[in-house]
């Protein structure tokens, strides 16, 4: 029974990581495309801006996913403002 629960926890972590990676890749690529349109005139530099944005998004997702897999599964639940470490430090 405990092994089955660990499998579900691992599946939830993979789902959260895939969702996070896909969102950050798309959002940062769009941000790179928009900034490339505003700042650069050459198509090569515009594509480089998109690639840089995609790389930033994937790198950020990788770092958060590695943190997610190293932590216990309690971090997968949606956190409230009162649960965040910053608000706990302020209350003390």
ABEGO torsion letter per residue (X at the ends): XAAAAAAAAAAAAAAAAAAAAAAAAAAAAAAAAAAAAAABABAAAAAAAAAAAAAAAAAAAAAAAAAAAABBAAAABBBBAAABAAAAAAAX
